[in-house]
Amino acid sequence: MGVIVRLALLAGLTAGPVSATSYQISVDTSSVIGTYGYIDLEFNPGNATTQAATANILNFEPDGAVLDNTNIQTSGDFIGTLPGPLTAVNDTPYNDYFEGLTFGSVLSFVLTLSGPAIASPNGTSTAGTTFGVGFYDINQNSILTDDPSGFAGEVNINLDGTTAPIVFPNASGGPSVVTIQQVPEPSMFWLVAGIIGVLLLRFMGSQIPQGNSCDS
């Protein structure tokens, strides 16, 4: 095994348990470009035993979409307005952010999930939490998905603290309009990079031949 690989593995062991998970979520809305509708974001616990968790929506990029900040409906614990950061907590049964917009070609955002449900699963909860993103037409009919939930894509927090993204076929049963890709947490990335750097410097220093001293 190479030195760099060994150092990376050691750094991974040193970094400790995962405290948050982030995803880049992108949605192809080109099939409804120019029409008025709604974006729907939900963050809901499965039942009363679900552990606490927080969802942060950051770096919202509308890419041609025009948000209608005069037409926002919220339920439960959502704080903030798009395109700025949104925060949701799963401490009520239904947490929903519903905003009007004129669709552009693509929209994207970063979802970060954190809290005890991820950092320290208790082993006694019987249900996890679901973050979902869905879209509706001007009459509030679900679009861009064939799933009965209305979600085009979702990320589930499992009972063991892991997370699982799911994308659903589009309204005609074709490929999903949603892409969900996990991205490293910035703090964890720099922590691991720093550990590898320190270990690598130590290794390189140990490989430098030591000169023999001599008396004049």
Backbone as a chain_set.jsonl record, in Angstrom:
{"seq": "MGVIVRLALLAGLTAGPVSATSYQISVDTSSVIGTYGYIDLEFNPGNATTQAATANILNFEPDGAVLDNTNIQTSGDFIGTLPGPLTAVNDTPYNDYFEGLTFGSVLSFVLTLSGPAIASPNGTSTAGTTFGVGFYDINQNSILTDDPSGFAGEVNINLDGTTAPIVFPNASGGPSVVTIQQVPEPSMFWLVAGIIGVLLLRFMGSQIPQGNSCDS", "coords": {"N": [[0.841, -1.193, 0.0], [0.587, 2.246, -0.869], [2.329, 5.128, 0.464], [0.849, 7.557, 0.583], [-1.781, 6.612, 0.441], [-1.91, 5.133, 2.81], [-1.635, 7.216, 4.641], [-3.937, 8.677, 4.102], [-5.934, 6.882, 4.877], [-5.356, 6.721, 7.594], [-5.874, 9.349, 8.327], [-8.603, 9.421, 7.843], [-9.499, 7.708, 9.831], [-8.829, 9.209, 12.017], [-10.459, 11.414, 11.809], [-12.986, 11.078, 12.935], [-16.529, 10.539, 13.828], [-19.242, 11.049, 11.453], [-20.827, 14.179, 11.345], [-22.503, 15.665, 9.835], [-24.172, 15.688, 6.644], [-23.939, 16.45, 3.22], [-25.57, 17.396, 0.155], [-25.551, 18.101, -3.324], [-28.155, 19.301, -5.118], [-29.783, 19.22, -8.153], [-32.108, 20.374, -10.554], [-33.768, 19.773, -13.532], [-35.72, 21.897, -15.135], [-36.513, 22.558, -17.638], [-38.571, 21.653, -19.247], [-40.808, 22.991, -18.475], [-40.237, 25.625, -18.732], [-40.578, 29.125, -18.398], [-43.207, 29.054, -17.527], [-45.598, 29.59, -14.863], [-45.435, 28.415, -11.541], [-44.848, 26.357, -8.668], [-42.351, 25.806, -6.14], [-41.723, 23.234, -3.849], [-40.627, 22.467, -0.681], [-39.962, 20.084, 1.751], [-39.576, 18.817, 5.113], [-39.842, 16.276, 6.997], [-40.608, 14.359, 9.942], [-40.815, 10.78, 10.556], [-42.388, 9.662, 12.616], [-43.451, 10.082, 16.08], [-41.251, 9.166, 17.47], [-38.996, 9.832, 16.098], [-35.653, 10.95, 15.794], [-34.135, 14.158, 16.51], [-33.363, 16.434, 13.858], [-31.779, 18.606, 11.474], [-32.262, 20.576, 8.584], [-30.483, 22.361, 6.191], [-30.744, 24.651, 3.577], [-28.799, 25.815, 1.104], [-26.94, 28.092, -1.052], [-28.711, 28.536, -3.238], [-29.485, 28.433, -6.595], [-31.157, 29.876, -9.111], [-30.979, 29.998, -11.943], [-32.274, 31.361, -14.182], [-34.897, 31.046, -13.347], [-37.563, 32.858, -11.781], [-38.19, 33.933, -8.698], [-41.115, 34.319, -6.664], [-41.52, 36.264, -4.222], [-43.745, 37.306, -3.03], [-45.55, 35.378, -2.771], [-45.586, 33.097, -0.754], [-45.891, 30.228, 1.225], [-45.758, 28.757, 4.383], [-45.322, 26.029, 6.667], [-45.039, 24.662, 9.951], [-41.648, 24.328, 11.029], [-39.852, 26.128, 9.282], [-37.377, 28.42, 8.473], [-36.479, 31.502, 7.026], [-36.125, 32.745, 3.605], [-36.153, 31.958, 0.134], [-33.93, 33.408, -2.333], [-32.141, 33.127, -0.297], [-30.518, 31.531, 2.574], [-32.243, 28.689, 3.896], [-33.633, 27.165, 6.779], [-34.683, 24.224, 8.35], [-36.347, 22.374, 10.889], [-37.076, 19.182, 12.23], [-39.15, 19.045, 14.17], [-41.884, 19.2, 14.25], [-44.846, 17.559, 12.957], [-45.282, 18.231, 10.246], [-43.448, 20.032, 8.049], [-43.053, 22.606, 5.919], [-42.171, 24.422, 2.983], [-43.344, 26.545, 0.588], [-43.301, 28.067, -2.427], [-44.111, 30.452, -4.932], [-43.039, 30.661, -8.365], [-41.596, 31.595, -11.534], [-40.66, 29.311, -13.844], [-37.3, 28.511, -14.764], [-34.584, 27.165, -16.693], [-32.948, 25.398, -15.228], [-32.584, 24.618, -11.777], [-30.796, 24.78, -8.686], [-29.391, 23.666, -5.536], [-27.69, 23.429, -2.356], [-28.052, 20.925, 0.004], [-27.793, 20.428, 3.405], [-27.692, 18.109, 5.936], [-28.055, 17.591, 9.382], [-27.538, 17.026, 12.963], [-28.669, 15.153, 15.932], [-29.847, 12.808, 14.864], [-28.178, 12.052, 12.825], [-25.554, 12.371, 13.803], [-25.485, 10.946, 16.243], [-27.088, 8.333, 16.432], [-29.789, 6.894, 18.253], [-30.754, 4.295, 18.429], [-33.266, 3.54, 19.262], [-35.332, 4.826, 17.993], [-38.071, 4.499, 15.725], [-38.574, 5.413, 13.227], [-37.347, 7.389, 10.514], [-36.353, 10.516, 8.984], [-37.568, 12.529, 6.295], [-36.415, 14.528, 3.665], [-37.845, 16.352, 1.107], [-38.225, 17.425, -2.318], [-40.413, 19.064, -4.442], [-42.587, 19.964, -7.242], [-45.073, 22.173, -8.616], [-47.885, 23.078, -10.697], [-49.573, 26.107, -11.86], [-52.092, 25.711, -10.869], [-51.64, 24.261, -8.661], [-51.21, 21.538, -9.036], [-49.336, 18.565, -8.903], [-46.225, 18.297, -10.632], [-43.654, 17.143, -12.947], [-42.978, 14.699, -11.84], [-43.765, 11.225, -11.236], [-44.426, 10.205, -8.849], [-46.598, 9.444, -6.13], [-46.277, 10.974, -3.817], [-45.653, 13.496, -4.635], [-43.114, 14.402, -4.631], [-40.191, 15.066, -6.529], [-37.684, 14.316, -5.984], [-35.886, 13.008, -3.145], [-34.274, 12.923, 0.099], [-33.493, 10.622, 2.488], [-33.14, 10.258, 5.999], [-31.773, 7.669, 7.65], [-32.326, 5.133, 10.227], [-29.889, 4.42, 11.311], [-28.306, 6.613, 11.071], [-27.222, 7.032, 8.576], [-27.668, 8.369, 5.226], [-29.956, 8.471, 2.462], [-30.343, 9.16, -0.845], [-33.056, 9.57, -3.174], [-34.408, 9.509, -6.404], [-37.2, 10.233, -8.485], [-39.053, 8.965, -11.335], [-39.927, 11.095, -14.165], [-42.989, 12.941, -14.959], [-44.066, 11.497, -17.09], [-43.03, 9.027, -16.779], [-40.435, 8.777, -17.563], [-36.828, 9.458, -17.421], [-35.66, 10.821, -14.307], [-36.033, 14.281, -13.372], [-34.385, 15.214, -11.515], [-31.156, 15.44, -10.03], [-29.051, 14.132, -7.606], [-26.254, 14.55, -5.736], [-23.748, 13.559, -3.503], [-21.749, 15.713, -1.524], [-18.612, 16.728, -0.067], [-18.471, 17.757, 3.35], [-17.416, 21.04, 4.026], [-15.922, 21.65, 6.402], [-15.117, 19.123, 7.277], [-13.684, 18.295, 5.043], [-11.456, 20.066, 5.029], [-10.401, 19.444, 7.504], [-9.591, 16.749, 7.197], [-7.808, 17.112, 5.042], [-5.9, 18.719, 6.272], [-4.882, 17.006, 8.252], [-3.756, 14.978, 6.661], [-1.803, 16.524, 5.385], [-0.093, 17.27, 7.531], [0.784, 14.741, 8.414], [2.044, 13.874, 6.094], [4.139, 15.716, 5.841], [5.596, 15.027, 8.099], [6.338, 12.437, 7.398], [7.93, 12.915, 5.108], [9.947, 14.416, 6.255], [11.148, 12.493, 7.802], [12.423, 11.033, 5.918], [14.574, 12.444, 4.988], [18.015, 12.403, 4.602], [20.265, 12.436, 7.328], [22.979, 14.532, 7.885], [26.504, 13.874, 8.676], [28.061, 15.082, 11.524], [31.104, 16.977, 12.037], [34.105, 17.776, 13.66], [36.017, 20.718, 13.454]], "CA": [[0.0, 0.0, 0.0], [1.39, 3.452, -0.949], [2.399, 5.973, 1.65], [-0.255, 8.511, 0.583], [-2.999, 5.872, 0.773], [-1.886, 4.823, 4.242], [-1.879, 8.45, 5.37], [-5.343, 9.033, 3.929], [-6.71, 5.993, 5.734], [-5.127, 7.13, 8.971], [-6.596, 10.602, 8.509], [-10.014, 9.09, 7.92], [-9.761, 7.161, 11.153], [-8.661, 10.255, 13.007], [-11.439, 12.474, 11.647], [-14.098, 10.859, 13.839], [-17.818, 10.23, 13.225], [-19.861, 12.06, 10.606], [-21.78, 15.008, 12.075], [-23.411, 16.264, 8.855], [-24.063, 15.166, 5.286], [-24.388, 17.461, 2.256], [-25.86, 16.968, -1.208], [-25.865, 19.069, -4.367], [-29.394, 18.882, -5.772], [-30.034, 19.981, -9.373], [-33.39, 19.999, -11.16], [-33.979, 20.212, -14.909], [-37.097, 22.373, -15.284], [-36.617, 23.113, -18.997], [-39.834, 21.253, -19.886], [-41.869, 23.924, -18.07], [-39.605, 26.934, -18.704], [-41.44, 30.25, -18.719], [-44.531, 28.932, -16.921], [-45.665, 29.892, -13.432], [-45.765, 27.281, -10.695], [-44.392, 26.421, -7.277], [-41.378, 24.873, -5.6], [-42.165, 22.742, -2.552], [-39.578, 21.834, 0.098], [-40.516, 19.535, 2.987], [-38.629, 18.129, 5.986], [-40.828, 15.712, 7.907], [-40.279, 13.146, 10.689], [-41.695, 9.652, 10.293], [-43.352, 9.563, 13.712], [-43.075, 10.807, 17.296], [-39.98, 8.672, 18.012], [-37.903, 10.259, 15.228], [-34.661, 11.823, 16.415], [-34.03, 15.529, 16.01], [-32.473, 16.678, 12.726], [-31.901, 19.935, 10.871], [-31.939, 20.686, 7.157], [-30.11, 23.693, 5.722], [-30.736, 24.787, 2.129], [-27.834, 26.875, 0.844], [-26.451, 28.277, -2.431], [-29.803, 28.349, -4.196], [-29.177, 29.033, -7.898], [-32.365, 29.689, -9.922], [-30.603, 29.832, -13.346], [-33.349, 31.776, -15.075], [-36.174, 31.071, -12.645], [-37.847, 34.107, -11.084], [-38.935, 33.641, -7.481], [-42.193, 35.241, -6.321], [-41.485, 36.376, -2.767], [-45.048, 37.735, -2.521], [-46.421, 34.196, -2.74], [-44.898, 32.079, 0.04], [-46.665, 29.589, 2.282], [-44.922, 27.888, 5.201], [-45.935, 25.314, 7.784], [-44.037, 24.066, 10.828], [-40.416, 25.036, 11.365], [-38.969, 26.603, 8.227], [-36.953, 29.801, 8.705], [-35.775, 32.085, 5.902], [-36.788, 32.786, 2.307], [-35.266, 31.796, -1.01], [-32.818, 32.477, -2.543], [-31.255, 33.076, 0.866], [-30.508, 30.253, 3.287], [-33.42, 28.194, 4.604], [-33.364, 26.166, 7.809], [-35.866, 23.512, 8.821], [-36.151, 21.405, 11.966], [-38.127, 18.166, 12.116], [-39.794, 18.864, 15.47], [-43.337, 19.123, 14.103], [-45.131, 16.499, 11.983], [-45.295, 18.684, 8.856], [-42.641, 21.234, 7.876], [-43.196, 22.807, 4.48], [-41.916, 25.735, 2.379], [-44.036, 26.483, -0.701], [-43.146, 29.404, -2.998], [-44.371, 30.616, -6.352], [-41.925, 31.064, -9.217], [-41.641, 31.336, -12.968], [-39.596, 28.335, -14.035], [-36.217, 28.664, -15.714], [-34.147, 25.896, -17.286], [-32.384, 24.538, -14.191], [-32.344, 25.243, -10.484], [-29.968, 23.906, -7.864], [-29.073, 24.126, -4.191], [-26.985, 22.473, -1.505], [-28.79, 20.483, 1.187], [-26.959, 19.879, 4.47], [-28.464, 17.476, 7.001], [-27.249, 17.439, 10.589], [-28.298, 16.815, 14.189], [-28.492, 13.859, 16.599], [-30.26, 11.675, 14.023], [-27.023, 11.676, 12.007], [-24.319, 12.322, 14.587], [-25.531, 9.98, 17.356], [-28.336, 7.562, 16.408], [-30.045, 6.329, 19.583], [-31.089, 2.875, 18.37], [-34.627, 3.287, 19.744], [-36.311, 5.423, 17.079], [-38.663, 3.536, 14.79], [-38.758, 6.05, 11.915], [-36.393, 8.445, 10.214], [-36.863, 11.794, 8.494], [-37.46, 12.691, 4.848], [-36.41, 15.829, 2.988], [-38.332, 16.178, -0.25], [-38.405, 18.587, -3.18], [-41.425, 18.816, -5.456], [-42.951, 21.113, -8.065], [-46.499, 22.225, -8.904], [-48.265, 24.059, -11.707], [-50.269, 27.264, -11.33], [-53.282, 25.219, -10.154], [-51.115, 23.454, -7.551], [-51.146, 20.114, -9.372], [-47.957, 18.092, -8.923], [-45.641, 18.12, -11.957], [-42.256, 16.709, -13.062], [-42.764, 13.434, -11.141], [-44.899, 10.298, -11.25], [-44.575, 9.636, -7.51], [-47.796, 9.967, -5.454], [-45.917, 11.937, -2.779], [-45.435, 14.799, -5.238], [-41.68, 14.695, -4.667], [-39.391, 14.649, -7.672], [-36.517, 13.691, -5.372], [-35.866, 13.102, -1.692], [-33.148, 12.351, 0.829], [-33.98, 10.054, 3.739], [-32.226, 9.981, 7.105], [-32.073, 6.335, 8.145], [-32.242, 4.958, 11.674], [-28.495, 4.275, 11.735], [-27.599, 7.864, 10.83], [-26.859, 7.18, 7.173], [-28.666, 9.063, 4.416], [-30.19, 7.795, 1.186], [-31.076, 9.965, -1.835], [-33.922, 8.855, -4.103], [-35.021, 10.343, -7.439], [-38.363, 9.57, -9.063], [-39.254, 9.232, -12.761], [-40.708, 12.299, -14.46], [-44.434, 12.742, -15.009], [-44.419, 10.513, -18.117], [-42.347, 7.779, -16.478], [-39.075, 8.808, -18.092], [-35.77, 9.743, -16.451], [-35.94, 11.864, -13.326], [-35.508, 15.623, -13.633], [-33.553, 15.563, -10.357], [-29.867, 14.795, -9.79], [-28.616, 14.344, -6.22], [-24.88, 14.084, -5.573], [-23.178, 13.898, -2.2], [-20.556, 16.554, -1.547], [-17.974, 16.702, 1.251], [-18.63, 18.902, 4.227], [-16.186, 21.843, 3.994], [-15.118, 21.527, 7.619], [-14.516, 17.8, 7.289], [-12.68, 18.251, 3.981], [-10.238, 20.746, 5.448], [-9.824, 18.695, 8.621], [-8.877, 15.595, 6.647], [-6.67, 17.603, 4.262], [-4.876, 19.181, 7.206], [-4.26, 15.841, 8.885], [-2.894, 14.346, 5.659], [-0.652, 17.391, 5.185], [0.825, 17.156, 8.671], [1.398, 13.415, 8.394], [2.938, 13.795, 4.945], [5.352, 16.469, 6.181], [6.372, 14.223, 9.045], [6.934, 11.328, 6.658], [8.997, 13.431, 4.249], [11.059, 14.794, 7.118], [11.854, 11.3, 8.287], [13.167, 10.438, 4.813], [15.723, 13.273, 4.637], [19.232, 11.878, 5.234], [20.899, 13.301, 8.29], [24.421, 14.661, 7.639], [27.401, 13.577, 9.79], [28.747, 16.276, 12.041], [32.514, 16.782, 12.204], [34.763, 18.869, 14.353], [37.099, 21.31, 12.689]], "C": [[0.876, 1.242, 0.0], [1.303, 4.293, 0.303], [1.204, 6.913, 1.724], [-1.56, 7.825, 0.961], [-3.054, 5.57, 2.253], [-2.187, 6.069, 5.064], [-3.345, 8.864, 5.274], [-6.237, 8.176, 4.809], [-6.572, 6.384, 7.189], [-5.881, 8.42, 9.268], [-8.088, 10.354, 8.637], [-10.387, 8.528, 9.271], [-9.699, 8.244, 12.212], [-9.797, 11.261, 12.977], [-12.68, 12.291, 12.502], [-15.408, 10.643, 13.09], [-18.361, 11.383, 12.392], [-20.876, 12.845, 11.422], [-22.777, 15.678, 11.143], [-23.149, 15.643, 7.494], [-24.641, 16.188, 4.322], [-24.579, 16.861, 0.871], [-26.056, 18.191, -2.1], [-27.08, 18.53, -5.119], [-29.648, 19.809, -6.965], [-31.307, 19.456, -10.024], [-33.504, 20.614, -12.548], [-35.454, 20.599, -15.076], [-37.352, 22.939, -16.689], [-37.934, 22.751, -19.676], [-40.988, 22.188, -19.522], [-41.341, 25.363, -18.038], [-40.6, 28.023, -19.132], [-42.827, 30.19, -18.126], [-44.46, 29.233, -15.433], [-46.079, 28.644, -12.667], [-45.204, 27.478, -9.303], [-43.254, 25.421, -7.035], [-41.816, 24.514, -4.186], [-41.004, 22.016, -1.874], [-40.186, 21.354, 1.417], [-39.427, 18.817, 3.776], [-39.433, 17.553, 7.148], [-40.339, 14.451, 8.625], [-41.266, 12.033, 10.373], [-42.757, 9.457, 11.358], [-42.792, 10.258, 14.956], [-41.748, 10.341, 17.888], [-38.762, 9.164, 17.226], [-36.953, 11.205, 15.957], [-34.592, 13.185, 15.739], [-33.023, 15.617, 14.865], [-32.768, 18.065, 12.164], [-31.523, 19.853, 9.404], [-31.617, 22.142, 6.843], [-30.057, 23.685, 4.202], [-29.903, 26.026, 1.809], [-27.537, 26.976, -0.652], [-27.531, 28.014, -3.476], [-29.505, 29.135, -5.469], [-30.369, 28.817, -8.821], [-32.106, 29.499, -11.402], [-31.766, 30.136, -14.29], [-34.716, 31.786, -14.429], [-36.325, 32.402, -11.907], [-38.737, 33.785, -9.887], [-39.973, 34.729, -7.219], [-42.276, 35.332, -4.8], [-42.771, 36.928, -2.172], [-45.994, 36.553, -2.366], [-45.69, 33.038, -2.067], [-45.84, 31.551, 1.107], [-45.729, 28.669, 3.061], [-45.755, 27.226, 6.284], [-44.826, 24.724, 8.632], [-42.827, 24.952, 10.981], [-39.499, 25.222, 10.174], [-38.656, 28.067, 8.505], [-36.171, 30.28, 7.491], [-36.633, 32.113, 4.651], [-35.746, 32.596, 1.212], [-35.092, 33.133, -1.719], [-31.838, 32.398, -1.373], [-31.324, 31.737, 1.566], [-31.858, 29.951, 3.928], [-32.961, 27.178, 5.637], [-34.674, 25.542, 8.24], [-35.469, 22.525, 9.903], [-37.334, 20.45, 11.939], [-38.903, 17.957, 13.413], [-41.308, 19.023, 15.438], [-43.635, 18.13, 12.982], [-45.03, 16.937, 10.528], [-44.578, 20.023, 8.754], [-42.492, 21.496, 6.384], [-42.901, 24.258, 4.099], [-42.405, 25.661, 0.95], [-44.016, 27.887, -1.295], [-43.428, 29.407, -4.491], [-43.12, 31.041, -7.102], [-42.289, 30.87, -10.677], [-40.429, 30.488, -13.296], [-38.565, 28.793, -15.064], [-35.816, 27.296, -16.249], [-33.663, 24.9, -16.239], [-32.388, 25.313, -12.879], [-31.575, 24.25, -9.621], [-29.754, 24.521, -6.492], [-28.3, 23.039, -3.469], [-27.847, 22.19, -0.283], [-27.799, 19.9, 2.181], [-27.854, 19.382, 5.589], [-27.566, 17.236, 8.205], [-28.159, 17.176, 11.784], [-28.086, 15.429, 14.765], [-28.864, 12.652, 15.746], [-29.127, 11.17, 13.151], [-25.781, 11.463, 12.863], [-24.319, 11.248, 15.664], [-26.862, 9.24, 17.387], [-28.556, 6.833, 17.73], [-30.433, 4.855, 19.584], [-32.492, 2.542, 18.841], [-35.704, 3.901, 18.854], [-36.824, 4.363, 16.108], [-38.915, 4.133, 13.407], [-37.743, 7.168, 11.754], [-37.083, 9.716, 9.756], [-36.64, 11.875, 6.99], [-37.424, 14.166, 4.464], [-36.868, 15.58, 1.559], [-38.435, 17.485, -1.0], [-39.388, 18.219, -4.282], [-41.799, 20.096, -6.182], [-44.42, 21.002, -8.48], [-46.778, 23.264, -9.972], [-49.075, 25.175, -11.063], [-51.52, 26.878, -10.549], [-52.926, 24.307, -8.982], [-51.315, 21.954, -7.765], [-49.68, 19.706, -9.461], [-47.481, 17.867, -10.35], [-44.216, 17.576, -11.825], [-41.951, 15.429, -12.284], [-43.98, 12.543, -11.324], [-45.141, 9.695, -9.877], [-45.779, 10.261, -6.802], [-47.496, 11.006, -4.375], [-45.832, 13.363, -3.321], [-43.972, 15.18, -5.303], [-41.08, 14.236, -5.994], [-38.111, 13.97, -7.201], [-36.573, 13.869, -3.867], [-34.572, 12.535, -1.137], [-33.679, 11.895, 2.183], [-32.855, 9.906, 4.755], [-32.647, 8.662, 7.719], [-31.859, 6.234, 9.655], [-30.812, 4.833, 12.175], [-27.669, 5.532, 11.465], [-27.107, 8.055, 9.403], [-27.976, 7.913, 6.432], [-28.768, 8.391, 3.053], [-30.977, 8.697, 0.243], [-31.893, 9.069, -2.769], [-34.446, 9.868, -5.123], [-36.126, 9.541, -8.112], [-38.488, 9.895, -10.549], [-40.065, 10.504, -12.977], [-42.175, 11.937, -14.667], [-44.872, 11.711, -16.044], [-43.712, 9.175, -17.91], [-40.938, 7.696, -17.008], [-38.055, 9.132, -17.016], [-36.135, 10.895, -15.521], [-35.355, 13.201, -13.763], [-34.513, 16.043, -12.555], [-32.259, 14.765, -10.348], [-29.432, 15.142, -8.378], [-27.247, 13.725, -6.058], [-24.335, 14.514, -4.22], [-21.904, 14.718, -2.377], [-19.943, 16.556, -0.16], [-18.329, 17.938, 2.048], [-17.344, 19.718, 4.214], [-15.319, 21.664, 5.226], [-14.422, 20.185, 7.673], [-13.431, 17.695, 6.231], [-11.378, 18.873, 4.447], [-9.592, 20.053, 6.636], [-8.999, 17.524, 8.102], [-7.656, 16.046, 5.857], [-5.548, 18.059, 5.174], [-4.139, 18.039, 7.863], [-3.306, 15.154, 7.919], [-1.643, 15.182, 5.449], [0.372, 17.273, 6.291], [1.548, 15.819, 8.647], [2.389, 13.283, 7.249], [4.238, 14.548, 5.22], [6.233, 15.683, 7.146], [7.075, 13.081, 8.334], [8.106, 11.806, 5.821], [10.21, 13.832, 5.085], [11.859, 13.603, 7.584], [12.699, 10.652, 7.203], [14.41, 11.238, 4.425], [16.964, 12.753, 5.349], [19.821, 12.901, 6.192], [22.405, 13.334, 8.044], [25.24, 14.324, 8.889], [28.064, 14.863, 10.241], [30.215, 15.971, 12.196], [33.111, 17.998, 12.882], [35.868, 19.422, 13.475], [38.399, 21.209, 13.467]], "O": [[1.823, 1.314, 0.783], [0.359, 4.198, 1.087], [0.602, 7.066, 2.786], [-2.36, 8.383, 1.711], [-4.097, 5.722, 2.889], [-2.903, 6.002, 6.063], [-3.925, 9.345, 6.248], [-7.184, 8.676, 5.416], [-7.551, 6.382, 7.935], [-6.463, 8.567, 10.342], [-8.764, 10.996, 9.441], [-11.456, 8.825, 9.804], [-10.437, 8.198, 13.196], [-10.084, 11.899, 13.99], [-13.373, 13.271, 12.775], [-15.415, 10.57, 11.862], [-17.992, 12.54, 12.593], [-21.7, 12.252, 12.118], [-23.791, 16.205, 11.6], [-22.059, 15.141, 7.22], [-25.714, 16.738, 4.571], [-23.86, 15.948, 0.464], [-26.649, 19.188, -1.686], [-27.036, 17.438, -5.686], [-29.719, 21.028, -6.809], [-31.556, 18.25, -10.045], [-33.355, 21.824, -12.716], [-36.326, 19.733, -15.148], [-38.294, 23.705, -16.895], [-38.375, 23.457, -20.582], [-42.027, 22.179, -20.182], [-41.933, 26.224, -17.387], [-41.352, 27.86, -20.093], [-43.569, 31.169, -18.205], [-43.397, 29.143, -14.819], [-46.968, 27.907, -13.096], [-45.093, 28.602, -8.813], [-43.203, 24.348, -7.638], [-42.23, 25.382, -3.417], [-40.46, 21.06, -2.427], [-40.846, 22.121, 2.117], [-38.48, 18.279, 3.202], [-39.678, 18.229, 8.147], [-39.73, 13.578, 8.007], [-42.402, 12.289, 9.976], [-43.9, 9.124, 11.045], [-41.771, 10.942, 14.882], [-41.171, 11.04, 18.722], [-37.625, 8.938, 17.64], [-37.381, 12.133, 16.643], [-34.938, 13.343, 14.568], [-31.977, 14.969, 14.888], [-33.852, 18.618, 12.353], [-30.585, 19.15, 9.027], [-32.381, 23.045, 7.185], [-29.41, 22.827, 3.601], [-30.256, 27.142, 2.192], [-27.844, 26.064, -1.42], [-27.284, 27.345, -4.479], [-29.299, 30.348, -5.427], [-30.588, 27.696, -9.28], [-32.933, 28.891, -12.081], [-32.184, 29.293, -15.084], [-35.617, 32.47, -14.914], [-35.34, 32.994, -11.465], [-39.898, 33.409, -10.05], [-39.747, 35.904, -7.51], [-43.009, 34.574, -4.164], [-42.896, 37.018, -0.95], [-47.115, 36.711, -1.883], [-45.231, 32.112, -2.736], [-46.504, 32.319, 1.804], [-44.988, 27.888, 2.464], [-46.751, 27.776, 6.755], [-43.787, 24.327, 8.106], [-42.945, 26.175, 11.054], [-38.476, 24.546, 10.066], [-39.562, 28.864, 8.745], [-35.307, 29.566, 6.98], [-37.738, 31.571, 4.635], [-34.6, 33.024, 1.35], [-36.024, 33.938, -1.714], [-30.831, 31.694, -1.444], [-32.122, 30.885, 1.18], [-32.529, 30.848, 4.438], [-32.017, 26.424, 5.402], [-35.661, 26.242, 8.468], [-34.399, 21.918, 9.849], [-38.461, 20.857, 11.659], [-39.277, 16.829, 13.735], [-41.954, 18.987, 16.485], [-42.773, 17.879, 12.14], [-44.728, 16.12, 9.658], [-45.037, 21.025, 9.301], [-41.879, 20.706, 5.667], [-43.315, 25.194, 4.783], [-41.947, 24.82, 0.177], [-44.633, 28.8, -0.748], [-43.038, 28.492, -5.216], [-42.245, 31.703, -6.542], [-43.174, 30.084, -11.013], [-39.295, 30.899, -13.053], [-38.906, 29.381, -16.09], [-36.626, 26.37, -16.256], [-33.931, 23.703, -16.343], [-32.213, 26.532, -12.876], [-31.686, 23.038, -9.801], [-29.912, 25.727, -6.302], [-28.258, 21.887, -3.902], [-28.314, 23.113, 0.383], [-27.048, 18.983, 1.847], [-28.671, 20.129, 6.125], [-26.45, 16.738, 8.066], [-29.381, 17.11, 11.65], [-27.398, 14.607, 14.16], [-28.263, 11.586, 15.886], [-29.105, 9.998, 12.775], [-25.044, 10.495, 12.673], [-23.267, 10.69, 15.974], [-27.683, 9.487, 18.27], [-27.632, 6.225, 18.27], [-30.439, 4.226, 20.642], [-32.881, 1.374, 18.823], [-36.872, 3.527, 18.957], [-36.094, 3.448, 15.724], [-39.412, 3.445, 12.515], [-37.335, 7.807, 12.723], [-38.241, 9.967, 10.091], [-35.651, 11.357, 6.471], [-38.279, 14.951, 4.875], [-36.342, 14.7, 0.878], [-38.698, 18.532, -0.408], [-39.23, 17.208, -4.965], [-41.381, 21.185, -5.788], [-44.947, 19.906, -8.671], [-46.014, 24.213, -10.142], [-49.246, 25.188, -9.844], [-51.963, 27.62, -9.672], [-53.794, 23.666, -8.389], [-51.555, 21.202, -6.821], [-48.87, 20.433, -10.038], [-48.21, 17.326, -11.181], [-43.648, 17.553, -10.733], [-40.781, 15.101, -12.086], [-45.09, 13.03, -11.539], [-45.957, 8.785, -9.732], [-45.965, 11.477, -6.864], [-48.353, 11.827, -4.05], [-45.928, 14.326, -2.561], [-43.613, 16.163, -5.95], [-41.412, 13.17, -6.512], [-37.526, 13.156, -7.916], [-37.236, 14.779, -3.37], [-33.868, 11.775, -1.801], [-34.247, 12.688, 2.933], [-31.751, 9.482, 4.413], [-33.751, 8.544, 8.25], [-31.289, 7.13, 10.277], [-30.544, 5.11, 13.344], [-26.448, 5.508, 11.619], [-26.624, 9.133, 9.057], [-29.085, 8.06, 6.946], [-27.8, 7.818, 2.553], [-32.15, 8.975, 0.492], [-31.48, 7.96, -3.109], [-34.879, 10.959, -4.751], [-36.009, 8.328, -8.29], [-38.08, 10.971, -10.984], [-40.799, 10.941, -12.09], [-42.557, 10.771, -14.562], [-45.937, 11.11, -15.898], [-43.785, 8.292, -18.765], [-40.304, 6.645, -16.913], [-38.372, 9.089, -15.828], [-36.837, 11.827, -15.914], [-34.323, 13.256, -14.432], [-33.876, 17.091, -12.661], [-32.258, 13.565, -10.623], [-29.441, 16.311, -7.992], [-27.085, 12.516, -6.222], [-24.443, 15.678, -3.834], [-21.092, 14.45, -3.262], [-20.659, 16.403, 0.829], [-18.472, 19.03, 1.497], [-16.267, 19.145, 4.377], [-14.1, 21.539, 5.108], [-13.259, 20.107, 8.07], [-12.384, 17.09, 6.465], [-10.311, 18.281, 4.283], [-8.368, 20.067, 6.77], [-7.856, 17.326, 8.512], [-6.587, 15.448, 5.975], [-4.376, 17.818, 4.888], [-2.918, 18.084, 8.019], [-2.191, 14.788, 8.29], [-0.544, 14.639, 5.346], [1.571, 17.186, 6.026], [2.763, 15.756, 8.833], [3.442, 12.664, 7.397], [5.317, 14.071, 4.87], [7.458, 15.675, 7.023], [8.237, 12.78, 8.609], [9.165, 11.177, 5.819], [11.353, 13.619, 4.682], [13.078, 13.674, 7.745], [13.574, 9.835, 7.49], [15.217, 10.77, 3.622], [16.974, 12.666, 6.577], [19.866, 14.094, 5.889], [23.045, 12.283, 7.998], [24.758, 14.463, 10.013], [28.567, 15.636, 9.426], [30.571, 14.823, 12.462], [32.651, 19.122, 12.681], [36.581, 18.661, 12.82], [39.441, 21.656, 12.988]]}, "num_chains": 1, "name": "protein.A"}
